[in-house]
Amino acid sequence: MRAFTAAAIQVRPRAEPLTTETIKANVNHAIDYAQRCAADTGAELVVLPESVTTGFTPGCSPEALWDLVTDVPGPLTEPFQDAARRLGVHLVWGTYERGSERGIVYNSAVLAGPDGDVLGIYRKTHPFCTELRSRGGWVTPGDDVSVTQTDLGTIGMIIGFDGDYPELSRISAVRGAEVIVRPSALLRSADLWELTNRARAYDNHVFVVGANCTGIDPAGKLYFGNSMIVTPTADVVARAASHECWISARLDPATALRSLTPGSSVSQGFDHLADRNLELVRRYAADLTRDASSSFPRRAP
């Protein structure tokens, strides 16, 4: 990884019922922000929110959503690819992706390089409970990790609720991720958003660039923004409020693990990846993969 500037953008979706026209407006709005952000910050990595083309809660059936979105790569990704090419940046954005059968929809993140080519596609492996098609929602889970080598460094992708699951980010880091991007439309708690961003960065000594949605989606859900950029020692070096905006920070591998706590003179002596007790992990590997649930009662969403 080399030093570069990364930016996270938070924008609102159109709040009216989802149509081809509102999707086009969302795409144009997101690209306008990406253009202005790149010009203002000089960022070489620009991250937009989860499902930025539609809004997170589409307010329609999986079949209707399938009809409105496209394959990836496809017509819905081409404007973003063109923008990445024109701006000469690595661009990450979230979009619903058409699956192989009508009604199969993935919640995907796409990484395009400065030549406009799609370098990586990630399908959300941990959809939120209300989002899951199997529980009355609209999304089918993916089953692959995405870690992509780029001219900037090695970039892993997770989406929204994925950040609650440490195993996914750990796999990404073990596979070489130096930066994990987290396009999100998270609406539970700003505290949980910060907690999970900082934990995943610190767990794995990676930079985390979290771009969270703001505004109201087609189903009337309200998002709080608070996009942030976190260092490998869990220091939040850029943070947004709740309005549409962008944030940016310089990611420098030479100083990422220089001190034990940000700004201190105490050197960082440990490495959460190298210092893992792998014998313990191997001994309890079956426990990591067996079914389990919380002991505490829950209220249905």
ZIFENKA-V470409 format. One record per run of one state. SS is the DSSP state (@ for helix, = for strand, . for the rest). FROM is the first residue (numbers start at 1). TO is the last residue. If there is no record, write none. Layout:
ss={SS | SS}
from={FROM | FROM}
to={TO | TO}
This chain:
ss={. | = | . | = | . | @ | . | = | . | @ | . | @ | . | = | . | = | . | = | . | = | @ | . | = | . | = | . | = | @ | . | @ | . | = | . | @ | . | = | . | = | . | = | . | = | . | = | . | = | . | = | . | = | . | @ | . | @ | .}
from={1 | 4 | 11 | 12 | 13 | 20 | 42 | 45 | 48 | 62 | 69 | 75 | 88 | 90 | 99 | 105 | 113 | 118 | 124 | 132 | 133 | 136 | 139 | 140 | 147 | 150 | 154 | 160 | 165 | 166 | 175 | 179 | 185 | 190 | 205 | 207 | 213 | 214 | 217 | 222 | 225 | 228 | 231 | 236 | 240 | 245 | 252 | 259 | 260 | 267 | 268 | 278 | 284 | 285 | 290}
to={3 | 10 | 11 | 12 | 19 | 41 | 44 | 47 | 61 | 68 | 74 | 87 | 89 | 98 | 104 | 112 | 117 | 123 | 131 | 132 | 135 | 138 | 139 | 146 | 149 | 153 | 159 | 164 | 165 | 174 | 178 | 184 | 189 | 204 | 206 | 212 | 213 | 216 | 221 | 224 | 227 | 230 | 235 | 239 | 244 | 251 | 258 | 259 | 266 | 267 | 277 | 283 | 284 | 289 | 301}
